[in-house]
Amino acid sequence: MKYISTRGGIEPIKFTQAVMMGLARDGGLLLPETLPVVDEDTQNKWKDLCYPDLAFEVMKLFISDIPEETLKHLINISYAVFDTKEVTPVIDLKDFYLLELFHGPTLAFKDIALQLLGNLFEYLLAKQDKKMNILGATSGDTGSAAIYGVKGRKNINIFILHPHGRVSPIQALQMTTVSENNVFNIAIEGTFDDCQAIVKAIFSDLNFKDKYQLGAVNSINWARVLAQVVYYVYAYFRVFEQTRQSVIFSVPTGNFGDIFAGYVAKNLLSNKIHKLILATNENDILTRFVCKGEYKLGTVIPTISPSMDIQIASNFERYLYYLYDQDSKKVKDTMLNFSKTGYITFSEDEQRKTKLDFLSASINQTETINTIKEVYDKTGYIVDPHTAVGICAVKKLKSNLADTPVICLATAHPAKFPDAVKKAIGKDPERPKALKDLDKKEQRLKILPADISKVKDYISKNALI
Ligand SMILES: *Cc1c(COP(=O)(O)O)cnc(C)c1O
């Protein structure tokens, strides 16, 4: 399998090159040349596999330049650190199924991709005798998951930008209390979009990127999307065992990374995934896209589900490539135009095509809180505010779903967002071991203005070369 850019400006490359490149050199995003599809026979062989074995089978379709035994080993060690053998258990809450994605070291779904990415980087760097400086922006969960994916690893330093004072206190502590000295936290005086824009600008300075061997961990890295495809397939099989039906997934969405993995899984299993519900909080650019056919920038609204507080969805371009029938010139022109005007409009035909795959709803903060309470009252189960957005979207879209079983993605452990949970049910969620005593540890961070050159200076002084 080779990889191409959504903007068509690079020669096809191999998987390991795509992992190291992050953002494509022409400013586009990397995608496999073709999206694989698996037939019924293969699905029958897969349906009873344990998580790491299934991950191996799925990833093998997309990776042809890592020896199979090595790939298997990298997958196994990545998922052995999860606190349950199932890795991503599926829970039956009667009205819907819940896919628990928070059993990794930082208690959010991003661990699933970033534990693997850390292992891939370590393997590739050792093999190529290279060093790497990872640069990324986070609205909370990505940063801690990325830091836990690479902390203490040889030949890697990591620089993570987060919006100062705008991530939850626990998320900030998870990042800043890591003591390994290859970890650099940069708190930017601005929003998450500022952080993301700075990272994008630094990556597009190719001299700087080459000099410091910059690598990406944001959801623009293809390996992250790929790792996430696996749990859609895994969850589908678990629910199929019970219901013998195709399924709908509800996905709390920010940067479009997770739900894009769902889109790849939907292709892989052809008609087994009936629809994907794209659930947003009050930052609803993607809901307006699905429902009204406009992709138009607004301003970021801070909410109680901060990991979805975005306006520009960095993975959207990947979907655009398929929506435009793989016309990379059209993607390129559209994205260049979007960077000037801040909006894209879509034809009737394109809107119809989008609605074949997606439904969408935007959920406000009152609805989110009410949903946490309703689920708790009915089942005794506590969900985090991101997960609640996905659950509430299902309720709103109920009349469109017939009797198809719905799987809601539980993207974070509720203890990461104690304020919202307490507001909903009047008590704190129990803190798992990983979150205890965080506030007693020493914190390390550097506060910088939202200024590209200041951030570059800081990286130059601390990078591995
Ligand atoms: C990152 C994140 C999301 C959004 O995922 P995207 O891939 O950015 O769409 C949702 N919930 C939680 C808890 C997250 O950390």
The ligand as a Gaussian input file, in Angstrom:
#p B3LYP/6-31G(d) Opt

LIG

0 1
 C      -10.070000      14.431000      20.933000
 C      -11.342000      14.088000      21.595000
 C      -12.548000      14.110000      20.896000
 C      -12.635000      14.539000      19.443000
 O      -11.992000      13.655000      18.574000
 P      -11.561000      14.148000      17.103000
 O      -10.762000      13.041000      16.561000
 O      -10.779000      15.415000      17.294000
 O      -12.819000      14.398000      16.359000
 C      -13.697000      13.711000      21.573000
 N      -13.659000      13.352000      22.873000
 C      -12.520000      13.334000      23.582000
 C      -12.551000      12.952000      25.014000
 C      -11.320000      13.698000      22.971000
 O      -10.193000      13.688000      23.669000

